[in-house]
């Protein structure tokens, strides 16, 4: 009910409506980036010694898969935000990063916090700690009120806000 009142007074979505948009944007972006990652993994399967067997990787394969996965997810965020001012998910959900334009370093920090666990995916225990940090970053956005700035936003000095007007260079 508070969200409806906020929207009527300001024309902007309320706190939880904006959070819902962020969730939709993240899901759309994860689906797109995962599709790209699957294509990259298929390509690596052809060139890695022993193939890209995620169930029983060689050391070279494990490192290559981890670095490639991180590069895809972080690169997706950094490049698209740099070129278009937002990722496709954010554009669709009508949200953007603040400040505008966000510095590539800030977007890379956000991405490193969210996807850094991929770099250590095949290192026992360290991968669990890194994954817990990533999950906490997402969860911290849920509990932070009123801005819903997760650990990744706080470390990068950014926030996600409603997009008003045109986005892009």
C-alpha positions in Angstrom: 0.0 0.0 0.0 2.9 2.3 0.8 4.3 1.8 -2.7 1.0 2.9 -4.3 0.9 6.1 -2.2 4.5 6.8 -3.1 3.7 6.4 -6.8 0.7 8.6 -6.7 2.5 11.4 -4.9 5.7 11.5 -6.9 5.0 9.6 -10.1 8.0 7.4 -9.3 7.7 3.7 -8.3 7.8 3.0 -4.6 10.7 1.3 -2.8 9.4 -2.2 -3.3 8.2 -1.7 -6.8 11.8 -0.5 -7.7 13.2 -3.5 -6.0 10.9 -5.8 -8.1 12.2 -4.1 -11.2 15.7 -4.8 -10.2 14.9 -8.5 -9.7 13.3 -8.6 -13.2 16.3 -6.9 -14.7 18.8 -9.3 -13.0 16.9 -12.4 -14.1 16.7 -11.1 -17.7 20.4 -10.3 -17.7 21.3 -13.7 -16.1 19.4 -15.5 -18.8 21.1 -13.6 -21.6 24.6 -13.9 -20.1 24.1 -17.6 -19.4 23.2 -18.2 -23.0 26.4 -16.4 -24.0 28.3 -18.5 -21.4 26.9 -21.7 -22.8 28.1 -20.7 -26.3 31.6 -19.8 -24.9 31.8 -23.2 -23.1 30.8 -25.0 -26.2 33.6 -23.2 -28.1 36.1 -24.0 -25.3 35.1 -27.7 -25.5 36.7 -27.7 -29.0 40.0 -26.2 -28.0 40.8 -27.3 -24.4 42.9 -30.4 -23.8 40.4 -33.1 -22.8 37.5 -30.8 -23.6 35.5 -28.5 -21.2 34.3 -31.3 -18.9 32.9 -29.5 -16.0 32.3 -32.8 -14.1 36.0 -33.8 -14.3 38.1 -30.9 -15.5 41.8 -30.8 -16.0 43.6 -28.0 -14.2 43.9 -26.1 -17.5 40.2 -26.7 -18.2 39.1 -25.7 -14.8 41.0 -22.4 -14.9 39.9 -21.7 -18.5 36.2 -22.4 -17.6 36.4 -20.2 -14.5 38.1 -17.3 -16.2 35.8 -17.5 -19.2 32.7 -17.6 -17.0 33.8 -14.6 -15.0 34.8 -12.7 -18.2 31.4 -13.4 -19.8 29.3 -12.2 -16.8 31.4 -9.3 -15.8 32.1 -8.3 -19.4 28.4 -8.4 -20.1 27.7 -5.9 -17.3 30.7 -3.6 -18.0 30.5 -3.5 -21.8 26.8 -3.1 -22.1 26.6 -0.5 -19.3 29.5 1.4 -20.9 28.0 1.3 -24.4 24.2 1.7 -23.7 24.2 3.1 -20.2 22.5 -0.1 -18.9 22.2 -3.8 -19.6 19.3 -5.1 -21.6 17.5 -6.2 -18.4 17.8 -2.8 -16.9 16.6 -1.1 -20.1 13.6 -3.4 -20.1 12.8 -2.9 -16.5 13.4 0.9 -16.8 16.1 1.1 -14.1 19.7 2.3 -14.3 22.8 2.7 -12.3 23.4 5.9 -10.5 25.6 8.0 -10.9 25.2 8.5 -14.6 27.3 7.4 -16.4 28.7 4.9 -14.0 32.5 4.5 -14.2 33.6 1.2 -15.8 35.6 0.6 -12.6 32.4 0.8 -10.5 30.6 -1.6 -12.8 33.5 -4.0 -12.6 33.5 -3.8 -8.8 29.8 -4.6 -8.7 30.4 -7.5 -11.1 33.4 -8.8 -9.2 31.4 -9.0 -6.0 28.4 -10.7 -7.7 30.4 -13.1 -10.0 33.9 -13.3 -8.4 33.1 -16.7 -7.1 33.4 -18.0 -10.7 37.1 -17.3 -10.6 37.7 -19.7 -7.8 34.9 -22.1 -8.7 37.2 -25.2 -8.7 39.1 -24.3 -5.5 37.5 -26.2 -2.6 36.4 -24.1 0.4 37.5 -20.8 -1.2 34.7 -21.3 -3.8 32.2 -21.7 -0.9 33.3 -18.6 0.8 33.2 -16.6 -2.4 29.7 -17.9 -3.3 28.5 -17.0 0.2 29.8 -13.4 -0.3 28.0 -13.3 -3.6 24.7 -14.5 -2.1 25.1 -12.1 0.8 25.6 -9.2 -1.7 22.2 -10.0 -3.3 20.5 -10.6 0.1 21.9 -7.4 1.5 20.0 -5.5 -1.2 16.8 -7.0 0.1 17.3 -5.9 3.7 18.8 -2.5 3.1 16.1 0.1 3.5 15.1 2.4 1.9 17.6 2.3 -1.0 18.0 -1.5 -1.4 21.7 -1.0 -2.0 23.5 -4.3 -1.7 27.1 -4.9 -0.7 28.0 -4.8 -4.4 26.5 -1.3 -4.8 28.0 0.0 -1.6 31.5 -1.2 -2.5 31.1 0.3 -6.0 29.6 3.6 -4.9 26.5 3.0 -7.0 22.8 2.5 -6.7 20.0 1.3 -8.9 17.3 3.9 -9.5 14.3 4.4 -11.8 15.3 5.4 -15.3 13.9 8.7 -16.4 14.3 9.7 -20.0 16.7 8.4 -22.6 19.5 6.0 -21.6 22.7 5.8 -23.6 25.6 7.8 -24.9 
